Amino acid sequence: MDRRIFVKNGALALLTMGLSPSFLRRTVFASELARAPKGKVLICLFQRGAADGLSMLVPFGEGRNYYEARPAIAIASAARTNGTAGALDLDGFFGLHPALAPLKPLWDRGMLAPIHAVGSPSATRSHFDAQDYMESGTPDDKGTTDGWLNRYLATQGTCEQCTPTPFRAVSMTPQTPRILQGNAAVVAMSSLDEFTVRAGGSQADRLEALYRTGSADLVHGAGNEMFDAVKMLRAANPQRYAPRNGAAYPTTQFGTRLRQIAQLIKADVGLEVAFADIGGWDTHVNQGASTGQLANRLDELAKGIAALTADLGDRMDDVVILTMSEFGRMVRQNGSGGTDHGHAGAMFVIGGQVHGGKVHGRWPGLVREQLYEGRDLALTTDFRSVFREVTTRHLGAQHPERLFPEFSAPGAVGLLG
């Protein structure tokens, strides 16, 4: 096992299987690391399962083209609620799903930039393939071995004077996601609480002996990075973290992971890229309208993002939050009160320096002849245009052609200056 693979996939297993106190005393608790310089941070949130963009970002201005296609699940416009919660009007044509109300203040402050009719040019309706293409950044190419975010990490840094830290890229997931797989080192963990050291056990004694005699490439190959990470996390003190500015994270796994991302940012451990995902978006049956299954998922997403932005406060000037989902849903509702796999969908870009207060992307319309394959929202913005703009204009990537090979961006989406 080489050093890179161990750092990426094995460090947490070694940390949590148990190390004896004398082993740690020489390495972990000897001294605290200096805080890393503050830099730009990108937080990617993947809505796995294909979120319904037509409910997230409601095109109530389409009138009957939208409402006749979805008689039971359409979101009413603000002017036609009939006693139910309607879309939160953004610009007279588009509105946020009412469950996304926690994001409306971000729109009002110019921090929320939605994009509609965005996604992958691939025609696949397979969750597995579509997620793979979005995370690899190479639609319809199954031969790509790394993810586009890892390619960024391998070729670029946001601070030329900064020394990369073990926490440069963190995925709050049990396994390294496809988007972060590659040559650059990445830490993957379900929570900061898992990134702790437990003492005792025969395995720990054997590891200590291997380390002491120098006969374990496994330990020595990643020892410095691993123990530096432990020292940094200890300084961050995850058990005593208190969110600021009244931030109230959802009491869910997703909410906990966002809270811990905020903690890592404010602890100045050198975090540059963070990733988390949230499932439950495959709403084939009983999707619901302003309330119901989809609304519950949107409520958790919105409350989590709103808490994260509030908690970070002024740090949001250096942070961009990017949401994504593998594809959208069919325009017409199905016979089970849900929606089937579609094509284009919606994304959100959030940050202190984004061009918010505007719905980005070209709206293709919902008249039948305007639909993709006569059934889905047509694609007008390739997801690579969004990712390319975020990495170049926010993170400062200088080699976008390496991140998205064989892709020529038609022009800036206009999300960032």
C-alpha positions in Angstrom: 0.0 0.0 0.0 1.5 3.3 -1.0 1.5 6.5 1.0 -1.2 8.2 -1.0 -3.6 5.4 -0.8 -3.0 5.0 3.0 -3.6 8.7 3.7 -6.8 8.7 1.6 -8.4 5.5 2.7 -6.6 4.1 5.6 -5.7 6.8 8.1 -9.0 6.8 9.9 -9.0 3.0 10.2 -5.6 3.1 11.9 -6.6 5.9 14.2 -9.8 4.3 15.4 -8.5 0.8 15.9 -6.7 1.9 19.0 -3.2 3.1 19.9 -1.5 2.8 23.2 -0.9 5.9 25.3 2.9 5.8 25.2 2.8 5.6 21.4 0.7 8.7 21.3 2.5 10.7 23.9 5.6 10.9 21.7 3.7 12.0 18.6 0.2 13.5 19.1 0.3 15.4 22.3 3.9 16.8 22.1 2.9 20.2 20.7 0.1 22.0 18.9 0.4 23.0 15.3 0.4 26.6 14.2 -2.9 27.7 12.6 -2.9 27.6 8.8 -3.3 30.9 6.9 -6.9 31.6 6.0 -7.8 31.0 2.3 -10.7 30.4 0.1 -13.0 27.4 0.8 -15.3 25.5 -1.4 -18.1 23.4 0.2 -19.7 20.9 -2.2 -23.1 19.4 -1.2 -24.4 16.5 -3.3 -28.1 15.8 -3.3 -28.0 12.1 -4.2 -31.0 10.6 -5.9 -31.9 13.3 -8.5 -33.6 16.3 -6.9 -36.6 17.8 -8.6 -35.4 21.2 -9.8 -38.8 22.2 -10.9 -40.0 22.1 -7.3 -36.8 23.5 -5.8 -36.9 26.5 -8.1 -40.5 26.8 -9.2 -41.2 28.3 -12.7 -44.6 29.6 -11.7 -44.4 32.1 -14.5 -44.8 29.3 -17.0 -48.5 29.1 -16.0 -50.4 26.2 -17.4 -47.4 24.6 -19.0 -46.2 23.9 -15.4 -49.5 23.5 -13.5 -51.2 21.2 -16.0 -48.2 18.8 -16.1 -48.3 18.6 -12.3 -51.9 18.8 -11.1 -51.1 17.2 -7.7 -47.5 18.2 -7.0 -47.0 21.6 -8.5 -46.1 24.4 -6.1 -48.6 27.3 -6.2 -47.4 30.8 -7.0 -47.4 33.3 -4.3 -50.5 34.9 -5.8 -52.5 31.7 -6.1 -51.9 29.8 -2.8 -55.6 28.8 -2.1 -54.7 28.4 1.5 -51.5 26.4 0.9 -48.0 27.6 1.1 -46.9 29.0 -2.2 -43.6 29.6 -3.9 -41.4 32.4 -2.5 -41.3 34.9 -5.3 -37.8 35.7 -6.5 -38.2 37.7 -9.7 -41.8 37.4 -10.8 -41.2 34.2 -12.8 -39.3 31.9 -10.4 -39.8 31.1 -6.8 -38.3 29.0 -4.1 -40.2 26.0 -2.7 -41.7 27.1 0.6 -39.6 24.6 2.5 -36.6 26.5 1.2 -37.7 29.6 3.1 -34.5 29.6 5.3 -32.6 30.5 2.0 -34.7 33.5 1.1 -32.8 35.9 3.4 -29.6 34.8 1.5 -31.3 35.8 -1.8 -32.4 39.1 -0.3 -28.7 39.8 0.7 -27.4 38.9 -2.7 -25.7 35.7 -1.4 -27.8 33.1 -3.2 -27.3 32.5 -7.0 -29.7 29.7 -8.3 -29.1 28.2 -11.7 -31.9 26.5 -13.6 -31.8 24.1 -16.5 -28.3 23.0 -15.5 -26.8 19.5 -15.4 -25.0 16.9 -17.5 -25.2 16.6 -21.3 -25.3 12.8 -20.9 -28.6 11.2 -21.8 -28.3 8.6 -19.1 -31.1 8.1 -16.6 -29.0 5.8 -14.4 -28.2 7.3 -10.9 -24.9 5.4 -10.8 -23.7 6.6 -14.1 -24.9 10.1 -13.8 -23.3 10.6 -10.4 -20.1 9.1 -11.7 -20.1 11.5 -14.7 -20.8 14.6 -12.5 -18.1 13.6 -10.0 -15.5 12.7 -12.6 -16.3 15.8 -14.6 -16.3 13.7 -17.8 -19.8 12.9 -19.0 -20.2 9.6 -20.8 -16.6 8.7 -20.2 -16.3 5.7 -17.8 -12.6 5.5 -18.2 -11.8 8.5 -16.0 -10.1 7.3 -12.8 -10.1 10.4 -10.7 -12.6 13.1 -9.6 -12.5 16.7 -10.8 -12.1 18.1 -7.3 -9.1 15.8 -6.7 -7.6 17.0 -10.1 -7.9 20.5 -8.8 -6.1 19.6 -5.5 -3.4 17.9 -7.5 -2.6 20.9 -9.7 -3.5 24.0 -7.8 -3.6 25.7 -4.4 -5.3 28.9 -3.3 -2.4 30.2 -1.4 1.1 30.0 -2.9 2.7 30.7 0.4 0.7 28.1 2.3 1.9 24.6 3.1 -0.9 22.1 2.5 -2.2 20.6 5.7 -3.8 17.2 6.3 -7.1 18.9 6.4 -6.8 20.6 3.0 -9.6 18.4 1.6 -12.1 16.8 3.9 -15.1 14.6 3.0 -17.7 14.1 5.7 -18.5 10.7 4.4 -17.5 7.1 5.5 -15.7 6.6 2.2 -13.8 8.9 -0.1 -16.4 10.0 -2.7 -15.8 9.7 -6.4 -15.4 13.5 -6.8 -12.3 13.4 -4.5 -10.7 10.2 -5.6 -7.2 10.6 -7.2 -3.6 11.4 -6.5 -4.1 14.2 -4.0 -4.4 13.3 -0.3 -7.9 13.5 1.1 -9.3 12.8 4.6 -12.7 11.0 4.7 -14.6 10.6 8.0 -18.2 10.3 9.0 -17.7 12.8 11.8 -15.0 14.6 13.8 -15.9 12.4 16.7 -14.6 9.4 14.7 -11.3 11.2 14.2 -10.2 10.4 17.7 -7.7 8.0 19.2 -8.8 5.1 21.4 -6.2 3.6 23.7 -5.5 0.0 24.5 -5.7 -3.4 22.7 -3.2 -5.9 21.3 -3.4 -4.3 17.9 -2.2 -1.0 19.4 0.8 -2.8 21.0 1.8 -4.3 17.7 1.5 -1.0 15.9 3.6 0.7 18.5 6.3 -2.0 18.1 6.2 -1.7 14.4 6.6 2.1 14.6 9.4 1.8 17.2 11.4 -0.7 15.1 10.9 1.1 11.8 9.7 -2.1 10.1 6.2 -0.8 9.1 6.0 1.2 5.9 2.3 1.4 6.5 2.9 3.5 9.6 5.9 5.5 8.5 4.3 6.2 5.1 1.6 8.3 6.5 2.6 8.9 10.1 3.4 12.6 9.8 0.2 13.5 8.0 -1.9 11.3 10.3 -0.5 12.7 13.6 -0.4 16.3 12.3 -4.1 15.9 11.6 -4.8 14.5 15.1 -3.0 17.5 16.6 -4.9 20.0 14.5 -8.2 18.4 15.4 -7.3 18.3 19.1 -6.7 22.0 19.0 -10.1 22.5 17.4 -11.7 20.7 20.4 -14.8 19.3 18.6 -16.6 18.3 21.9 -16.8 22.0 23.0 -17.7 23.7 19.8 -20.6 26.2 20.0 -22.2 27.6 16.8 -22.4 31.4 16.6 -24.9 34.0 15.5 -27.9 31.9 16.6 -27.1 29.2 14.1 -29.4 26.2 14.7 -28.3 23.1 12.7 -30.8 20.3 12.0 -30.3 17.5 14.5 -29.6 15.1 11.7 -26.4 13.5 10.3 -26.4 16.1 7.5 -26.8 18.9 10.0 -24.0 17.6 12.2 -21.6 17.3 9.2 -22.3 20.9 8.2 -21.7 22.1 11.7 -18.3 20.2 11.8 -17.3 21.7 8.4 -17.9 25.2 9.9 -15.8 24.2 12.9 -12.9 23.1 10.7 -13.1 26.4 8.7 -13.1 28.5 11.9 -10.3 26.4 13.5 -8.0 27.5 10.6 -6.7 24.0 10.0 -6.1 24.8 6.3 -9.4 23.5 4.9 -9.8 24.4 1.2 -12.3 21.8 0.0 -15.1 20.2 2.0 -17.7 17.7 0.8 -20.9 16.2 2.2 -23.9 14.5 0.7 -27.6 14.1 1.6 -29.8 11.4 0.1 -33.5 10.8 -0.3 -34.2 12.7 -3.5 -35.5 9.9 -5.7 -39.2 10.8 -5.4 -40.9 8.3 -7.7 -43.9 7.9 -5.3 -45.8 10.4 -3.2 -43.4 13.3 -3.8 -45.8 15.9 -2.3 -46.2 19.5 -3.1 -45.7 22.3 -0.5 -45.6 19.6 2.2 -44.7 15.9 2.1 -41.6 13.8 1.2 -39.7 16.3 -1.0 -40.6 19.2 1.3 -39.0 17.4 4.2 -35.8 16.9 2.4 -35.7 20.5 1.2 -36.4 21.7 4.8 -33.4 19.8 6.1 -31.2 21.1 3.3 -32.2 24.7 3.7 -32.0 24.7 7.5 -28.6 23.2 7.3 -27.2 25.7 4.7 -28.8 28.6 6.6 -27.2 27.5 9.8 -23.9 27.1 8.1 -23.9 30.5 6.6 -25.0 32.1 9.9 -22.4 30.2 11.9 -19.6 31.3 9.5 -20.6 34.9 9.6 -18.0 37.1 7.9 -16.1 34.1 6.9 -18.6 33.6 4.1 -16.7 36.2 2.2 -14.1 33.5 1.6 -16.5 30.6 1.2 -18.7 29.3 -1.6 -21.3 26.6 -1.1 -22.2 24.6 -4.2 -25.1 22.2 -4.4 -25.5 19.6 -7.1 -27.6 16.6 -8.1 -27.0 14.0 -10.8 -30.1 15.0 -12.9 -33.5 16.5 -12.5 -37.0 14.9 -12.7 -39.5 14.5 -15.5 -41.8 17.5 -16.1 -45.0 15.6 -15.9 -46.0 13.8 -12.7 -46.4 10.0 -12.9 -49.3 7.9 -11.8 -47.9 7.4 -8.3 -47.9 11.1 -7.3 -44.2 11.3 -8.0 -41.8 12.1 -10.8 -39.5 9.9 -12.8 -35.9 10.4 -13.8 -35.4 13.5 -16.0 -32.6 15.5 -17.4 -31.7 19.1 -16.4 -32.2 20.3 -12.9 -31.2 23.2 -10.5 -28.2 24.1 -8.5 -27.5 26.7 -5.8 -24.3 28.7 -5.5 -24.0 30.6 -2.2 -21.4 32.9 -0.8 -20.4 36.4 0.2 -18.9 37.2 -3.2 -21.3 35.5 -5.6 -23.6 37.4 -7.9 -26.7 36.6 -6.1 -30.2 37.9 -6.2 -30.6 36.6 -9.8 -31.6 33.3 -11.3 -28.8 32.3 -13.6 -29.0 30.2 -16.8 -31.2 30.4 -19.9 -34.7 29.1 -19.3 -35.7 26.8 -22.2 -39.5 26.7 -21.5 -41.9 23.9 -20.8 -43.9 23.8 -24.0 -43.7 20.2 -25.3 -41.5 21.0 -28.3 -39.1 22.7 -25.9 -38.6 19.7 -23.7 -35.8 17.2 -23.9 -37.0 14.0 -25.6 -40.5 15.5 -25.3 -40.6 14.9 -21.5 -37.8 16.6 -19.6 -36.5 20.1 -18.8 -33.9 20.8 -21.5 -30.3 21.5 -20.6 -29.0 25.0 -21.3 -26.0 25.1 -18.8 -23.5 22.3 -18.7 -22.5 21.5 -15.1 -18.9 21.8 -16.1 -19.4 25.5 -16.8 -20.5 26.0 -13.2 -17.7 23.9 -11.7 -15.1 25.6 -14.0 -16.2 29.1 -13.0 -16.3 28.3 -9.3 -12.8 26.7 -9.3 -11.2 29.5 -11.4 -12.9 32.6 -10.0 -13.2 31.5 -6.4 -10.4 29.0 -5.8 -8.1 30.6 -8.4 -7.5 27.4 -10.5 -5.1 28.3 -13.4 -5.5 25.1 -15.4 -9.2 24.4 -15.9 -8.4 22.4 -19.0 -6.9 19.8 -16.7 -9.9 19.7 -14.5 -12.4 19.2 -17.4 -10.6 17.7 -20.3 -12.1 18.1 -23.8 -14.6 20.7 -22.5 -14.6 24.2 -23.9 -16.8 26.5 -21.8 -19.0 28.6 -24.0 -18.6 31.5 -21.6 -19.0 32.5 -18.0 -22.2 31.8 -16.3 -21.8 35.0 -14.3 -21.8 33.5 -10.8 -18.7 35.2 -9.6 -16.7 38.2 -10.4 
